[in-house]
Amino acid sequence: MILILGILNMLLILFQISSGLRWVKVPFGVHKRTGIVLFFSAAFHALLAFIANYG
């Protein structure tokens, strides 16, 4: 699960960078929503990794 979330986060980061630099043209709302999804998935990824190491 941690690995899957890590891969998902990497893909979301690449999308955010490419849409922020206008390499991929998407509406600002899409960019904003994927940023929010990235924030929560990264936080959940970090929480799971913390629990796996110290729990």
Order of alpha helices (4+ residues) and beta strands (2+ residues): alpha-alpha
